[in-house]
Amino acid sequence: MKSYVDARVACQVQHQDQHLQSEKYFIKKYSSDRYRSADAILNEYVQH
């Protein structure tokens, strides 16, 4: 059972790390772009 829990925690950490990376990417790419509409940004983000 312990190995299952360890694997589960490792997956969770990996997932959170990926989420943080994409969050950083999003902020870096779009934070300077305040004048575009949210819809335009969302459409572009979904497609990348």
C-alpha distance matrix in Angstrom:
0.0 3.8 5.5 5.2 6.5 8.8 10.1 10.7 12.6 14.4 15.5 16.7 18.6 20.1 21.2 22.8 24.5 26.0 27.2 28.8 30.5 31.9 33.0 34.9 36.4 37.5 39.1 40.8 42.1 43.3 44.0 47.4 48.1 48.8 51.7 50.1 49.0 45.4 45.6 46.8 44.0 41.4 42.9 42.9 39.4 38.0 39.9 38.7
3.8 0.0 3.8 5.3 5.1 6.1 8.6 9.7 10.6 12.2 14.2 15.2 16.5 18.3 19.8 21.1 22.5 24.3 25.6 26.9 28.6 30.4 31.3 32.9 34.6 36.0 37.3 38.9 40.5 41.7 42.3 45.6 46.6 47.3 50.4 49.0 48.1 44.5 45.1 46.1 43.1 40.7 42.4 42.2 38.5 37.5 39.4 37.9
5.5 3.8 0.0 3.8 5.4 5.0 6.1 8.4 9.8 10.4 12.2 14.1 15.2 16.3 18.1 19.9 20.9 22.4 24.2 25.6 26.8 28.6 30.0 31.4 32.8 34.4 36.0 37.3 38.7 40.2 41.0 44.3 45.2 46.1 49.2 47.6 46.8 43.4 43.7 44.5 41.6 39.2 40.7 40.2 36.7 35.6 37.2 35.6
5.2 5.3 3.8 0.0 3.8 5.5 5.2 6.1 8.6 9.8 10.5 12.2 14.3 15.3 16.4 18.3 19.9 21.1 22.5 24.3 25.7 27.1 28.4 30.3 31.6 32.8 34.5 36.1 37.3 38.6 39.5 42.9 43.5 44.3 47.2 45.5 44.5 41.0 41.2 42.2 39.3 36.8 38.2 38.0 34.5 33.2 34.9 33.6
6.5 5.1 5.4 3.8 0.0 3.8 5.4 5.0 6.1 8.5 9.8 10.4 12.2 14.1 15.2 16.4 18.2 19.9 20.9 22.4 24.3 25.8 26.7 28.5 30.2 31.3 32.7 34.5 35.9 37.0 37.6 41.1 41.9 42.5 45.5 44.1 43.1 39.5 40.0 41.1 38.2 35.7 37.5 37.4 33.7 32.6 34.7 33.4
8.8 6.1 5.0 5.5 3.8 0.0 3.8 5.4 5.2 6.1 8.6 9.9 10.6 12.2 14.2 15.4 16.4 18.4 19.9 21.0 22.5 24.5 25.5 26.9 28.6 30.1 31.5 32.9 34.5 35.9 36.5 39.8 40.8 41.7 44.8 43.4 42.8 39.3 40.0 40.8 37.7 35.5 37.2 36.7 33.1 32.3 34.1 32.4
10.1 8.6 6.1 5.2 5.4 3.8 0.0 3.8 5.5 5.0 6.1 8.6 9.9 10.4 12.2 14.2 15.2 16.5 18.3 19.9 21.0 22.6 24.1 25.7 26.9 28.4 30.2 31.5 32.8 34.3 35.2 38.4 39.3 40.3 43.3 41.6 41.0 37.5 37.9 38.6 35.6 33.3 34.7 34.2 30.7 29.7 31.3 29.6
10.7 9.7 8.4 6.1 5.0 5.4 3.8 0.0 3.8 5.4 5.2 6.2 8.7 9.9 10.5 12.4 14.2 15.4 16.5 18.4 20.0 21.2 22.4 24.4 25.8 26.8 28.5 30.3 31.5 32.6 33.5 36.9 37.5 38.3 41.2 39.6 38.6 35.1 35.5 36.4 33.5 31.1 32.7 32.5 28.9 27.8 29.7 28.4
12.6 10.6 9.8 8.6 6.1 5.2 5.5 3.8 0.0 3.8 5.4 5.0 6.2 8.5 9.7 10.5 12.2 14.2 15.2 16.4 18.3 20.0 20.8 22.4 24.3 25.5 26.8 28.5 30.1 31.2 31.7 35.1 36.1 36.7 39.9 38.5 37.8 34.3 35.1 36.0 32.9 30.7 32.6 32.3 28.5 27.9 30.0 28.4
14.4 12.2 10.4 9.8 8.5 6.1 5.0 5.4 3.8 0.0 3.8 5.4 5.2 6.1 8.5 9.9 10.5 12.3 14.2 15.3 16.5 18.5 19.8 21.0 22.6 24.2 25.7 26.9 28.5 30.1 30.8 33.9 35.0 36.0 39.2 37.8 37.3 34.0 34.7 35.2 32.0 30.1 31.8 31.0 27.4 26.9 28.6 26.7
15.5 14.2 12.2 10.5 9.8 8.6 6.1 5.2 5.4 3.8 0.0 3.8 5.5 5.0 6.0 8.6 9.8 10.5 12.2 14.2 15.3 16.6 18.2 19.9 21.0 22.4 24.3 25.7 26.8 28.2 29.3 32.5 33.2 34.2 37.2 35.5 34.9 31.5 31.9 32.5 29.4 27.2 28.8 28.2 24.6 23.8 25.5 23.8
16.7 15.2 14.1 12.2 10.4 9.9 8.6 6.2 5.0 5.4 3.8 0.0 3.8 5.4 5.1 6.2 8.6 9.9 10.5 12.3 14.3 15.4 16.3 18.3 19.9 20.9 22.4 24.3 25.6 26.6 27.3 30.8 31.5 32.2 35.2 33.7 33.0 29.5 30.2 31.1 27.9 25.7 27.7 27.3 23.6 23.0 25.2 23.7
18.6 16.5 15.2 14.3 12.2 10.6 9.9 8.7 6.2 5.2 5.5 3.8 0.0 3.8 5.4 5.1 6.1 8.7 9.8 10.5 12.3 14.3 15.1 16.4 18.3 19.8 20.9 22.4 24.1 25.5 25.9 29.2 30.3 31.2 34.4 33.2 32.8 29.5 30.6 31.2 27.8 26.0 28.1 27.4 23.6 23.6 25.6 23.6
20.1 18.3 16.3 15.3 14.1 12.2 10.4 9.9 8.5 6.1 5.0 5.4 3.8 0.0 3.8 5.5 5.1 6.3 8.6 9.9 10.6 12.5 14.1 15.3 16.5 18.3 20.0 21.1 22.4 24.1 25.1 28.2 29.1 30.4 33.5 32.0 31.8 28.6 29.3 29.6 26.3 24.5 26.3 25.2 21.6 21.4 23.0 20.9
21.2 19.8 18.1 16.4 15.2 14.2 12.2 10.5 9.7 8.5 6.0 5.1 5.4 3.8 0.0 3.8 5.4 5.2 6.2 8.7 9.9 10.7 12.2 14.3 15.3 16.4 18.4 20.0 21.0 22.2 23.3 26.6 27.2 28.2 31.1 29.5 28.9 25.6 26.2 26.7 23.6 21.5 23.3 22.6 18.9 18.5 20.5 18.7
22.8 21.1 19.9 18.3 16.4 15.4 14.2 12.4 10.5 9.9 8.6 6.2 5.1 5.5 3.8 0.0 3.8 5.4 4.9 6.1 8.6 9.9 10.3 12.2 14.1 15.0 16.3 18.2 19.7 20.7 21.3 24.7 25.5 26.3 29.5 28.2 27.7 24.4 25.5 26.2 22.8 21.1 23.4 22.7 18.9 19.1 21.4 19.6
24.5 22.5 20.9 19.9 18.2 16.4 15.2 14.2 12.2 10.5 9.8 8.6 6.1 5.1 5.4 3.8 0.0 3.8 5.3 5.1 6.2 8.7 9.7 10.5 12.3 14.1 15.3 16.4 18.2 19.8 20.4 23.5 24.7 25.9 29.1 28.0 28.0 25.0 26.2 26.4 22.8 21.6 23.7 22.5 18.8 19.4 21.2 18.8
26.0 24.3 22.4 21.1 19.9 18.4 16.5 15.4 14.2 12.3 10.5 9.9 8.7 6.3 5.2 5.4 3.8 0.0 3.8 5.4 5.1 6.2 8.5 9.9 10.5 12.2 14.2 15.3 16.3 18.0 19.3 22.3 23.0 24.5 27.5 25.9 25.9 22.9 23.7 23.7 20.3 18.9 20.6 19.3 15.7 16.1 17.7 15.3
27.2 25.6 24.2 22.5 20.9 19.9 18.3 16.5 15.2 14.2 12.2 10.5 9.8 8.6 6.2 4.9 5.3 3.8 0.0 3.8 5.4 5.2 6.1 8.6 9.8 10.4 12.2 14.2 15.2 16.1 17.2 20.5 21.1 22.0 25.1 23.6 23.2 20.1 21.1 21.5 18.0 16.5 18.7 17.8 14.1 14.6 16.9 15.0
28.8 26.9 25.6 24.3 22.4 21.0 19.9 18.4 16.4 15.3 14.2 12.3 10.5 9.9 8.7 6.1 5.1 5.4 3.8 0.0 3.8 5.5 4.9 6.1 8.5 9.7 10.4 12.1 14.0 15.2 15.5 18.7 20.0 20.9 24.2 23.3 23.4 20.5 22.1 22.3 18.6 17.7 20.3 19.0 15.4 16.7 18.9 16.6
30.5 28.6 26.8 25.7 24.3 22.5 21.0 20.0 18.3 16.5 15.3 14.3 12.3 10.6 9.9 8.6 6.2 5.1 5.4 3.8 0.0 3.8 5.3 5.1 6.2 8.6 9.9 10.5 12.1 14.1 15.0 17.8 19.0 20.7 23.8 22.7 23.2 20.6 22.0 21.6 17.9 17.4 19.5 17.6 14.2 15.7 17.2 14.4
31.9 30.4 28.6 27.1 25.8 24.5 22.6 21.2 20.0 18.5 16.6 15.4 14.3 12.5 10.7 9.9 8.7 6.2 5.2 5.5 3.8 0.0 3.8 5.4 4.9 6.0 8.5 9.8 10.3 11.8 13.4 16.3 16.8 18.5 21.3 19.8 20.1 17.4 18.5 18.0 14.5 13.7 15.7 14.0 10.5 12.0 13.7 11.2
33.0 31.3 30.0 28.4 26.7 25.5 24.1 22.4 20.8 19.8 18.2 16.3 15.1 14.1 12.2 10.3 9.7 8.5 6.1 4.9 5.3 3.8 0.0 3.8 5.4 5.0 6.2 8.5 9.8 10.5 11.1 14.5 15.3 16.3 19.5 18.4 18.6 15.8 17.6 17.6 13.9 13.4 16.1 14.8 11.4 13.3 15.6 13.6
34.9 32.9 31.4 30.3 28.5 26.9 25.7 24.4 22.4 21.0 19.9 18.3 16.4 15.3 14.3 12.2 10.5 9.9 8.6 6.1 5.1 5.4 3.8 0.0 3.8 5.4 5.2 6.0 8.4 10.0 10.2 13.0 14.6 16.1 19.4 18.9 19.8 17.5 19.6 19.0 15.2 15.6 18.1 16.2 13.1 15.7 17.4 14.7
36.4 34.6 32.8 31.6 30.2 28.6 26.9 25.8 24.3 22.6 21.0 19.9 18.3 16.5 15.3 14.1 12.3 10.5 9.8 8.5 6.2 4.9 5.4 3.8 0.0 3.8 5.5 5.2 6.0 8.4 9.9 12.2 13.2 15.4 18.3 17.2 18.4 16.4 18.0 16.8 13.1 13.7 15.7 13.2 10.4 13.2 14.3 11.4
37.5 36.0 34.4 32.8 31.3 30.1 28.4 26.8 25.5 24.2 22.4 20.9 19.8 18.3 16.4 15.0 14.1 12.2 10.4 9.7 8.6 6.0 5.0 5.4 3.8 0.0 3.8 5.5 5.2 5.9 7.7 10.5 10.9 12.5 15.4 14.1 14.9 12.7 14.4 13.6 9.8 10.4 12.9 10.9 8.1 11.1 12.9 10.8
39.1 37.3 36.0 34.5 32.7 31.5 30.2 28.5 26.8 25.7 24.3 22.4 20.9 20.0 18.4 16.3 15.3 14.2 12.2 10.4 9.9 8.5 6.2 5.2 5.5 3.8 0.0 3.8 5.5 5.4 5.1 8.4 9.7 10.9 14.3 14.0 15.1 13.2 15.8 15.1 11.4 12.6 15.5 13.7 11.3 14.6 16.4 14.4
40.8 38.9 37.3 36.1 34.5 32.9 31.5 30.3 28.5 26.9 25.7 24.3 22.4 21.1 20.0 18.2 16.4 15.3 14.2 12.1 10.5 9.8 8.5 6.0 5.2 5.5 3.8 0.0 3.8 5.8 5.9 7.6 9.6 11.8 15.0 14.8 16.7 15.5 17.8 16.4 12.9 14.7 16.9 14.4 12.5 16.0 17.0 14.5
42.1 40.5 38.7 37.3 35.9 34.5 32.8 31.5 30.1 28.5 26.8 25.6 24.1 22.4 21.0 19.7 18.2 16.3 15.2 14.0 12.1 10.3 9.8 8.4 6.0 5.2 5.5 3.8 0.0 3.8 6.2 7.2 7.8 10.7 13.2 12.3 14.3 13.4 15.2 13.3 9.9 12.1 13.8 11.0 9.7 13.4 14.0 11.7
43.3 41.7 40.2 38.6 37.0 35.9 34.3 32.6 31.2 30.1 28.2 26.6 25.5 24.1 22.2 20.7 19.8 18.0 16.1 15.2 14.1 11.8 10.5 10.0 8.4 5.9 5.4 5.8 3.8 0.0 3.8 5.5 5.0 7.3 9.9 9.1 10.9 10.0 12.4 10.9 7.5 10.1 12.4 10.3 9.4 13.1 14.3 12.9
44.0 42.3 41.0 39.5 37.6 36.5 35.2 33.5 31.7 30.8 29.3 27.3 25.9 25.1 23.3 21.3 20.4 19.3 17.2 15.5 15.0 13.4 11.1 10.2 9.9 7.7 5.1 5.9 6.2 3.8 0.0 3.8 5.3 6.2 9.7 10.3 12.2 11.4 14.5 13.6 10.5 12.9 15.6 14.0 12.8 16.4 18.0 16.5
47.4 45.6 44.3 42.9 41.1 39.8 38.4 36.9 35.1 33.9 32.5 30.8 29.2 28.2 26.6 24.7 23.5 22.3 20.5 18.7 17.8 16.3 14.5 13.0 12.2 10.5 8.4 7.6 7.2 5.5 3.8 0.0 3.8 5.8 8.5 9.7 12.6 12.9 15.8 14.2 11.7 14.8 17.0 15.0 14.7 18.4 19.4 17.9
48.1 46.6 45.2 43.5 41.9 40.8 39.3 37.5 36.1 35.0 33.2 31.5 30.3 29.1 27.2 25.5 24.7 23.0 21.1 20.0 19.0 16.8 15.3 14.6 13.2 10.9 9.7 9.6 7.8 5.0 5.3 3.8 0.0 3.8 5.6 6.0 9.1 9.9 12.6 10.7 8.8 12.2 14.1 12.4 12.8 16.4 17.3 16.4
48.8 47.3 46.1 44.3 42.5 41.7 40.3 38.3 36.7 36.0 34.2 32.2 31.2 30.4 28.2 26.3 25.9 24.5 22.0 20.9 20.7 18.5 16.3 16.1 15.4 12.5 10.9 11.8 10.7 7.3 6.2 5.8 3.8 0.0 3.8 5.7 7.8 8.8 12.0 11.2 9.7 12.7 15.1 14.3 14.5 17.8 19.3 18.9
51.7 50.4 49.2 47.2 45.5 44.8 43.3 41.2 39.9 39.2 37.2 35.2 34.4 33.5 31.1 29.5 29.1 27.5 25.1 24.2 23.8 21.3 19.5 19.4 18.3 15.4 14.3 15.0 13.2 9.9 9.7 8.5 5.6 3.8 0.0 3.8 6.5 8.9 11.6 10.4 10.2 13.5 15.1 14.6 15.8 18.7 19.9 20.0
50.1 49.0 47.6 45.5 44.1 43.4 41.6 39.6 38.5 37.8 35.5 33.7 33.2 32.0 29.5 28.2 28.0 25.9 23.6 23.3 22.7 19.8 18.4 18.9 17.2 14.1 14.0 14.8 12.3 9.1 10.3 9.7 6.0 5.7 3.8 0.0 3.8 6.5 8.4 6.7 7.0 10.3 11.5 11.2 12.8 15.5 16.5 17.0
49.0 48.1 46.8 44.5 43.1 42.8 41.0 38.6 37.8 37.3 34.9 33.0 32.8 31.8 28.9 27.7 28.0 25.9 23.2 23.4 23.2 20.1 18.6 19.8 18.4 14.9 15.1 16.7 14.3 10.9 12.2 12.6 9.1 7.8 6.5 3.8 0.0 3.8 5.3 5.3 6.5 8.7 10.1 11.0 12.4 14.4 16.0 17.2
45.4 44.5 43.4 41.0 39.5 39.3 37.5 35.1 34.3 34.0 31.5 29.5 29.5 28.6 25.6 24.4 25.0 22.9 20.1 20.5 20.6 17.4 15.8 17.5 16.4 12.7 13.2 15.5 13.4 10.0 11.4 12.9 9.9 8.8 8.9 6.5 3.8 0.0 3.8 5.5 5.1 6.0 8.6 10.0 10.3 12.1 14.3 15.6
45.6 45.1 43.7 41.2 40.0 40.0 37.9 35.5 35.1 34.7 31.9 30.2 30.6 29.3 26.2 25.5 26.2 23.7 21.1 22.1 22.0 18.5 17.6 19.6 18.0 14.4 15.8 17.8 15.2 12.4 14.5 15.8 12.6 12.0 11.6 8.4 5.3 3.8 0.0 3.8 5.4 5.1 6.1 8.6 9.8 10.5 12.5 14.5
46.8 46.1 44.5 42.2 41.1 40.8 38.6 36.4 36.0 35.2 32.5 31.1 31.2 29.6 26.7 26.2 26.4 23.7 21.5 22.3 21.6 18.0 17.6 19.0 16.8 13.6 15.1 16.4 13.3 10.9 13.6 14.2 10.7 11.2 10.4 6.7 5.3 5.5 3.8 0.0 3.8 5.5 5.2 6.3 8.6 10.1 11.0 12.7
44.0 43.1 41.6 39.3 38.2 37.7 35.6 33.5 32.9 32.0 29.4 27.9 27.8 26.3 23.6 22.8 22.8 20.3 18.0 18.6 17.9 14.5 13.9 15.2 13.1 9.8 11.4 12.9 9.9 7.5 10.5 11.7 8.8 9.7 10.2 7.0 6.5 5.1 5.4 3.8 0.0 3.8 5.5 5.2 6.0 8.6 10.1 10.8
41.4 40.7 39.2 36.8 35.7 35.5 33.3 31.1 30.7 30.1 27.2 25.7 26.0 24.5 21.5 21.1 21.6 18.9 16.5 17.7 17.4 13.7 13.4 15.6 13.7 10.4 12.6 14.7 12.1 10.1 12.9 14.8 12.2 12.7 13.5 10.3 8.7 6.0 5.1 5.5 3.8 0.0 3.8 5.5 5.0 6.0 8.6 10.1
42.9 42.4 40.7 38.2 37.5 37.2 34.7 32.7 32.6 31.8 28.8 27.7 28.1 26.3 23.3 23.4 23.7 20.6 18.7 20.3 19.5 15.7 16.1 18.1 15.7 12.9 15.5 16.9 13.8 12.4 15.6 17.0 14.1 15.1 15.1 11.5 10.1 8.6 6.1 5.2 5.5 3.8 0.0 3.8 5.5 5.3 6.4 9.0
42.9 42.2 40.2 38.0 37.4 36.7 34.2 32.5 32.3 31.0 28.2 27.3 27.4 25.2 22.6 22.7 22.5 19.3 17.8 19.0 17.6 14.0 14.8 16.2 13.2 10.9 13.7 14.4 11.0 10.3 14.0 15.0 12.4 14.3 14.6 11.2 11.0 10.0 8.6 6.3 5.2 5.5 3.8 0.0 3.8 5.5 5.3 6.5
39.4 38.5 36.7 34.5 33.7 33.1 30.7 28.9 28.5 27.4 24.6 23.6 23.6 21.6 18.9 18.9 18.8 15.7 14.1 15.4 14.2 10.5 11.4 13.1 10.4 8.1 11.3 12.5 9.7 9.4 12.8 14.7 12.8 14.5 15.8 12.8 12.4 10.3 9.8 8.6 6.0 5.0 5.5 3.8 0.0 3.8 5.4 5.4
38.0 37.5 35.6 33.2 32.6 32.3 29.7 27.8 27.9 26.9 23.8 23.0 23.6 21.4 18.5 19.1 19.4 16.1 14.6 16.7 15.7 12.0 13.3 15.7 13.2 11.1 14.6 16.0 13.4 13.1 16.4 18.4 16.4 17.8 18.7 15.5 14.4 12.1 10.5 10.1 8.6 6.0 5.3 5.5 3.8 0.0 3.8 5.7
39.9 39.4 37.2 34.9 34.7 34.1 31.3 29.7 30.0 28.6 25.5 25.2 25.6 23.0 20.5 21.4 21.2 17.7 16.9 18.9 17.2 13.7 15.6 17.4 14.3 12.9 16.4 17.0 14.0 14.3 18.0 19.4 17.3 19.3 19.9 16.5 16.0 14.3 12.5 11.0 10.1 8.6 6.4 5.3 5.4 3.8 0.0 3.8
38.7 37.9 35.6 33.6 33.4 32.4 29.6 28.4 28.4 26.7 23.8 23.7 23.6 20.9 18.7 19.6 18.8 15.3 15.0 16.6 14.4 11.2 13.6 14.7 11.4 10.8 14.4 14.5 11.7 12.9 16.5 17.9 16.4 18.9 20.0 17.0 17.2 15.6 14.5 12.7 10.8 10.1 9.0 6.5 5.4 5.7 3.8 0.0
